[in-house]
Each structure stands twice: as C-alpha cells, then as structure tokens.
Amino acid sequence: MIKLNSSEYAKRRQALMASMSPNSIAIVPSAPVTIRNRDVEHAFRQDSDFYYLSGFHEEHSVLVLIPGREQAEYVLFCQEKIKEQEIWTGIRVGPEAAPEKLGADDAFPISDIDEILPGLIEGKDKIYASLGVSPEFDRQLMQWVNHIKSQVRNGASAPHEFSALEHLLHEQRLIKSDEEIRVMQAAANISAEAHTRAMQVVKPGMMEYQLEAELLNIFMAAGSRWPAYSSIVGSGDNACILHYTSNNDVINDGELVLIDAGCELDYYASDITRTFPANGRFSEPQRALYQLVLDAQYAAIDAVKPGNHWNQPHDAAVRVLTEGLVGLGLLKGEVSELIESQSYRQFYMHKTGHWLGMDVHDVGEYRVDGEWRELEPGMVLTIEPGLYVAPDDETVDAQWRGIGIRIEDDVVVTKDGHHVLTSAVVKEIADIEALTA
C-alpha cells in the first residue's frame, strides 16, 4: 500500500512550530466518533489536521505542540492498551509505544489529560486551536484555561490570546511536498482505473448503483479503504443534479452517464468526473455539448501555471463555454455582455475547480488581501467545467434538454506549468466511444 514516509510528519510539525509565536502552544484533537444508528458507529476517519501532523489513526486522542520546550515539544495523549477493550475494538498503539512508533517526545493516557494538559498550558501567552469546529472540545479547552485562571492568586499565568490554528496550518497544507504528490498520483491512478472500468461495463438497463459497485471494487482491490466522497453516478436527467448521490435509477438507452468519483489513499483524495454514453455512441446534441465542455477544460488547464491567479482557469472556461453556447443557439447576444451578466449560469452554475488534498475540497484561501491568490508550485486543484441543461428548460430547443456533462481532472502546479495527475482515463469522444462500445 502506498503511504507517506514517517519522516514527513516530523517535518510538518517542525514547520508548524517554526511559524508559531514565541511562548505558545498548539492543541489538536482527533476526530469525534459519530453514531450511525443506535449503538452502531460510522466508520472512523481521522481529522485531517490531526493526521497531517501525526500520521495517527486512533480516536480519543489529542496532539500538543510546544515549540522550544526542553522536555518535550511534541506531546500525545492517546488511549491506553487495555486487553479487554482491544478484544472488542482492535489493537491500540498505547502511550508507552507512541514515542517509538509515532515520533512523540512524550505520551500520556487520554484519561490523564485533565490533570496534565493545564500544566502544559499554564504560563503560555497564546493557544493555537481550531475553535468552533467541535463545541465539546471548545468547552473542554475553556475548562482547562479557567482552571488555570482560578489559580492566579497562587502565581499561575493563563494564556491571554487564542489564535486560529487554521491560519498557519492550512496555508502549510496548501503546498504539497513531493511525497504528498506521489501519494496523490497513486490515488489518481486507482481512480482512473475505476472510471475506465465503468466505461467498459456500462450498458442500458443497468442500475446506477451497479456502476458504483464497479468503482468501489476497483478502489478497495487496489488498497483504498473508502471513497474520498460519496460517489455520483447520474444517468439522463440525474446528470443535471450537481450533487446527485442517490444512484438508484435505471440507466436507459440513449442517456449519458455522469460519474464523479475518486478514492482516498492514505488520507489523500482524488477527484475525477467523466461523462459517457450508456449505449456507446453520443447523439449529435450530446456530442456538440460534450466537445464544448472538453474544449473549455483544455483552455482552463492551459491557464494553470505559476504566476496566474486562481480564477484565470475559470475565466478561460467561461469564455469558451459562452462562445460555444452562442454558436449552438442556447444563448443569444454578445459574448462579452453575456459573460458580464453571467447569463452562462443558466447552464454552468459552479466554479471550475477547488483545492485538492487530504480533503476533497481542501483547505487554503482562494483570495489573499482581497485579490485572487497566485498559483504556486505544489498546489493541487481540480479543473471541472460542465454544462447542465435542465429537463424542463423551455427556453431552449427540446434536443438539448436533460443533458448534463462534466469533465474533471486533478492538476498539480509545477515550476514550469502543470501536470495532470488523472490523465490515465480517456476523455476524447473517439476514445470514449471505443471504450464503451
């Protein structure tokens, strides 16, 4: 299984601590356990920030970073190894093995956190934390701080400032290392294989969820434990629903199938969309709109390079789409005026991409000081233009109605331009028809 090298996590912790203020502390809790129904839990997925800094999968844990502390800069609170509990829920690392296995300078049982952590906080000027994410953790954090405040007459000193951990950590996560891109490339390859498989097996009369099953089989067989997000398999009119995830309709002859799906590998997401004909042949209206979306995607990908700003790929896609919609008669008017008035949003209502990383809609600001941020090497984004003609849109000729198309690839910004991580799955019309025939 493809995984990051353990040294990557130590580099990340050191980079974060180097950007923190003097005499400060950062506190990062693990993800909560959530109930699916009654006493059945959802499959546990670690919090991305926590895993980014630790590489540790277990719940009921808290990571603490204290830059400059002589005894231990990296302290981990985790579950104890209790044989009777491990029989039910699995083997734990435990605080005794955490220093060797996870690189922690020191580790304690999570049951001791109320006793130990206030002492680590005491005397610090600033706490870095992600406030507002977990109300339960916010209350716990304030209890620790208030405990320190209650001891001020005995000489205790409580922090006087809270700072958003995201401001530092999410900017750090935005730029991917070579190691991260290696894992993301592996995830992209698995997802490309899954999309290829879906095109090979599709046929009229199948259920949408049967195609979803093909995707999941490829994901898991290749070592991905779960998809990066709920897979979209929308046929016919369902392809015009942007976040359609029911996947329970019959795929009919003559319909297009839109699949938006990607696996997660070692906590890194891939995100691919392909649209193809269920019967192996595009109709003429489908072919015209598909080629227009593909041309828009190529124009947007060409705009991905250092020095260009975030919105330039979107601007490029919008211009190609608007010109094409005018040429096909779906829009009427001057192209520049239609772009200015955003008339294209009748058929293209979302942006052309988003950051990609440990979260499928990954962290990182899109604007800096009110301006679109410049693209830099190591950033990874999706490029995903689309066209969606509502089945009940009586402003257009009936031949266009109910056609939904999106084409999405994962693109990393390089020092010389860009690299498409997901190029292994076809998207040219001739290639798609050859694969689905």
N, C-alpha and C positions, 0 to 999 in steps of 0.2 A: 504494500500500500504506500502511495506517495505521501510523505509527511515532511514538515519543516525540520531542519536541524535544530537540536535543542539549544545551540548557542544563539539562535535567532532571538529567543525570548530574553536572554540576558542582555543582548544589545538593545532591545526595545526598552527594558527597564532602565538601563543606564541613560539612554537618550531622553527618556521622560524625566528622570531625576535631574539631569543636567539643565532642563528647561524650567524646573520648578524654582520658586522663590527660596531664598535662604530661610532656614529655620521653619520649614513647612513639612506637612505630612499628607500623603495621598491614601485614600481608603476606597477600595473597590470590592463590592460584594459579588458573590456568584449569582447566577440567575435563580429565581424562585422556582420551587416545584409547584406545578399547577394541576388542578384536578380536572379530569375529563368528564367523569360522571361517577357519582357515589364515591367509592374508595379506589377508583381506577385513575391513575395519573397519566397525563400526557407524556410522551417520550421526552426525556430531559435533554435540553440543548443549552449548553453553557452560554452565558452572557459574552458577547463578542469582545468587549473591552477587557473583561477578566481573562478570557482565554488568550487574547492578544499579548498580554503581559506575563502569563503563567504557563500556557500550554496544559492547563489542569482541567479535567473534565468533571470533577465531582461537585455535587451540590452542597449546600450548607457550609460554604467557605467564605473567607474574607482575606483579601490581599492588602498588605500595608507596605508602603514605600516611605522611607525616612532618609532622604539624602544627607550624607555627612555623618550619620550616626555610627560611632565606632563599633559598638557591639554587633549591630545587625541593621543593614539598610533595607533588606527585604525580609519581611516577617509574614508568615502564612498561618492562618487559623483554618483548621480542617477537621473532619470527623475522625474520631478515634477508631482504631481497629478493635471491633468487638465481635468475636466469632459468632455469637448467637444472631447478631444482626446481619453479618456478612452472608450467612446461610440464606437469608431471605433476599437481600438486595445486591449482593456481589462484593468482591474483594475491594478494599479501600487501600489507599496509599498509607494513610496514618501520619501523624506528626513526627514520629521517630524517623521514618524513611524519607520525609519530604525534603530535607536538605540535600540528600544524595540524588534522589530521583527528579526533583523539580528545581534544584538550584537555590532553594530558600536558605537565607543565612540563619534563620531560626523558625521554628514552627511550634504551635501550641494547639491543644484541643479546642474546638469551637465552643465547647461548653465553658471554657475559661475566659472567653472574650470580654465579658463584663468586668471581670476582675483585672485583666491585663491591659486592655486597649486604652482605658482612660489614662493610665500611667504613661503610655506612649504619646498620647495627645497632649498631655499636660506640658506646659512650657513652650508649646509651638505657637508661632504667630498666625499661621494660616493653615486651613484644611482644604485640600482639593478633593472634591467629591461630585458625583452626578446627582444633584438634588432634583427632586421632582419625578424621578424615574420609578422609585419604589417608596410609597408612603410609609410602609412598615420599616424600611431601612432608615428613612429620614427621621422617624420617631426615635429609633434606636440610637442614631448618631446624636440627636439632641439630648437624649438621656445621658450619654457619656459626657457631653460638653457641660450639661447642667450639673452633673456630679462634680466635675472639676470646679465649676463656679461656686458650688456650695462649700468648697474647701479654701476659698481665697483668704479667709481670716487666718488660716494656718500656713499661708505663704504660697498656695497654689496659684498658677497663672493659666487662665483659659485662653484659647485662641480668640482673636478679635476679628478674624476675617475668614469668610468662606469664598472659595473660588471654584468656578465650573471646571471640572476636570476635562470636559469635552473640548474646551478651548485649546488645550495643549495636545491632548491625546488624539483627538480626531484629525487634527492637522497632520500629526505624525502618521496616522494610519492612512491618510490620503495618498502618500507617496509610497509605492510598493517597492520592496527590495527585489533583487534578482531571485532570491529564494522564494518569495511570495509569488512572483510571476511564473516560476517553474511549477508551483502547485496549481496556479490558476490555468496554466496551459494544459496540465493533465486533466483538470476538471472539464475544460473546454473540449478536449479530445473525446472524453467519455460522452458528453452531451451531444457532440456532433455525430457520434456513432448511433446514439439513440434516435436522433432525428432522421438519420439515414434509414434506420430500421423501420421507422414509422412510415416513411415514403414507400418502402419496399413491400410492406404487407397491407397497406390500405386498400380497401375495396368497398364499393357501395353495399349497404346492408349491415356493415359493422356498426357496433356501438362506439361512441366516443371513448367510453371508459376502457374499451378493449385496446385502443391505441395507447391510452395512458398506461395500461398494464405493460405494453411493449417497452415504453420508456423506462418504467420503474425496474423492469427486469434487467435492462442494459445497465442502468445506474448501479444497482446492487451487485450484479455479477462482476462489475469492474472495481468494486471496492468502495463505492459511495453508499453511505448508510441511509441517506434520505435526500429528497429533492431540496433545492435551495429555497423553493417557494411552491405554493400549490400550482400544479401544472394546469395550463389552459389548453383544452382540446375542443375547439369550437368549429362546428361544421355549419355551412349555409348561413342563415341569419345570425346564428350564435357567434360567428366571427366578428360581427359588428358590436358585440358587447366586450368592452376593453378588458374587464377583469372577470370574464366568464370562467367559472370553475366547477359548474355542476357536472359537466362531462357525461350526461346521461341520455343524449339524444341519438337517434339513428342517423348514420351518415348516408345521405341519399345520392343517387346518381346525378351527375352534373353539378354537384356542390364543390366549393372549395373547403379545405380543412386548414384552419389556422392553429398551429401548435406553438405555444410559448412555454418552454420548459427548460430547466437546467439542473444539474446535480450539484451537490455540495461535497467538497472533498477536503478533509482536514480543516473544516470550518471556512473554506473559501468557495464562493458561489460562481457558477457560470450561468449564462442567461442568453438563450437562443430562441428566435422566432423564425419559423418558416411557414409558408402558405403554399398549398399544392392541391391539384385537382384529385378528387376521390376516384374518378374513372380513368385517370392517366392523361387526359387532354384538357387544356384550357379552352374555354369558349372564347370567341373573339372579344366580347366585352371584358371578360376576366383577364385575357391576355394583355389587353390595352392598359388596364389599370395596374396589373402586376408589373409590367415593364416600366410604367411611370414611377411606381414606388421603388423599384430596383435602381433606376437612374437617379432618383433622389438620394437613395442610400449611398451610392457611389460618390455623388457630389459631397455629401456630408462627411464621408470617411476621408476624402481628399483634404478636407478642411481641418483634420485632426493633426496638428503638429505644434511643436513648441513655439510660443510667441503669439499664436492665435488665441482668442479668448473662448471661453466656454460656449457662448451662444453662436459662434460662427458656423459650426456644423448644422445647427438648427436653421439658421438663416439660409444656408445653402440648400437644404432640403425643402424649405418652404417655397423658395423661388422656383425650383424645378417642378414641384407639385402644382403650384399655382399656374405656371405656364402650361403645364400639361392638361390641367383641368379646363383651362380656357380653350385649348386646342381640341379637346374632346367634346366641348359644349356643355360641360357640367357647371362651369362658371362663365359669366359674361361680364366684360368690362376690361379696363386697362389693368395689366398685371400689377404694376406698382401701387395703384389705388386699391386693388383687392388685397394686396399684402398689408398695406397701411390700415385698412379697415378690418383686417383679419377675417375676411369673408371665407377664406380657405377652411376655417374652423368648423364649417358645416360638415366637412368630410375628414378633417385632420385636426383633432382637438387636444392632442397631447404634445409634450416636448419630444425632441428627437433622441434623448438619452438621459442617462443618470450615471453617477459614480457606481462602480462595482468593486467588491472586495469581500470582506467577511460577511457583510450584509448585502443582499441583492440590490437594495437601494442603499448604497454605502454612505458612510459619514464623510463630512467635508463640506465647507461652504462653497456655494456657487458664485457668490459675489464677495468682493473684498473692498471695503470702504465705498460701497455703493456701486462699484463697477464689476462687470463680469470678469472673473479671475482668468489669468493667463494659464494656458495648458503648459505643463512641465513634464519632463521625462519621469516615468514611473507612475503617472496617473493612469488609471484604467476606467474606461467608460463604455457604455453601450451606445450603439447607433441604431435607431429603430424607427424610421419613418413608417407611416401607414396611411391607408385610405379606407374609410368606412362609410358606405352608402346605406343609410337606414332603409329597411324593407318597406317602410311606409312613407318614404320621402317622395311626395308627389310633385316636387319642383324639378325632378329630373326624369328622363325617359325611363320606362319600365325596365329596359335591358340592363340598367346599372344597379337597380335596387337589390339590396340584400347581399351585396358583395363586400366582404371585409378582408383586407390584406395588410399584413405587417411583415417586415423583414428586419431581423435584428442580429447584430454581431457584437462581439466583445473586442474592444480595441485598446491596446496599450500605447501610450505616448512614448516614443523613443527620442533619442537625441537628434536623430536625422528626420523624424517624421512620425510614423506609426507602424504598428504591427497588428494584424487581425488574428486574434487567438483562435477564432472559430471558423477559419476558412476551410476546414476539412469537410464541411457539409455543403452540398451544392445549392445554388440559388438561381442560376441561369435557367430560362424557360426550357430550352432544349435538354439540359441535363436533368431537370426535374421530371419532364415527360418521359425521358429514357428510364429513369429510376422507378417511376410509378406505373409504367406501362405493364 
